[in-house]
Amino acid sequence: MSDMLEFLMKFYEDLPAEAAKGEDALWDYLARRGAGIVNCHAGTFFEADDVKHRLTFKKSIGPVGGDLVGVSFGYQGVVGFCAESRKAILINDAENSPLFTKKVDKGSGFRTKTVIAVPAIANGELLGVMEYINSVAGAFSDAELRAAEIITGLVARDVYIKKLDATIKQLNLKGESTINNLSGGFIGTDLDGKVIFFNPKASEIFEVGQEYLNRPVVELFQLCPDIVSALGDVLKQGKTVRRMDFKCKVNGKEKVVGYSSINIKGVDGKIIGAGLIFQDITGL
């Protein structure tokens, strides 16, 4: 157990360096280093498409795994059940397990005896399944299953963060010019509630600079409580509205602001934040 803890600590220490290399390096690290931690002969990470219910061989180490990289299949077998149920699985008698399918073994000549399968989940999103095959000791232990869950969770978290960062950067590059040139104000946050957009018109309406940019959305409360409430409804409940208004005081002057709230979506169509589009309609 002390060796296992030492391996896990080393895995965690080296993780930032692997994360800096990119998503593929992280999955490769999980398969390669993870196989050493759980003491097995082979490891494969399957990328998941949870909408189409398909898995794709993404990264693999072992006797035959490399030949299957890029091959996709519908949810089936141990990894399919793992993806569907989102639960970790330990099987020490694969041939007699109802979850096991022999299709891959027959095609490759490889014989699967023992299996650990762990869903890679971050922020509720299934990224894939990590599978470790054939324990060197002859059987996987509960401690090895738990270790596989820990390292898979750590890598899934870092991959998700990298995906989110990349999406926000793409959105910034493609949308910043448009947002800055809107005739109305726009304030946007990421899913963690950090202000990522505060366009010039928003500064003009509320008579402030850019001091709220990259700050927690709750700090906007001192600017106007209704902004925090409207953005909070989107972030917490997914609730958006159109053509609503609120009143707020700006440097002692009461203003009426008409607004609509939206979900901010990345280039892949996934929701990455919340936004408020608004106009000063005082006197209208």
Summary of the structure (lengths in Angstrom):
residues: 284
radius of gyration: 24.4
end to end distance: 71.3
largest distance: 78.6
contacts: 896
relative contact order: 0.10
helix: 42%
strand: 30%
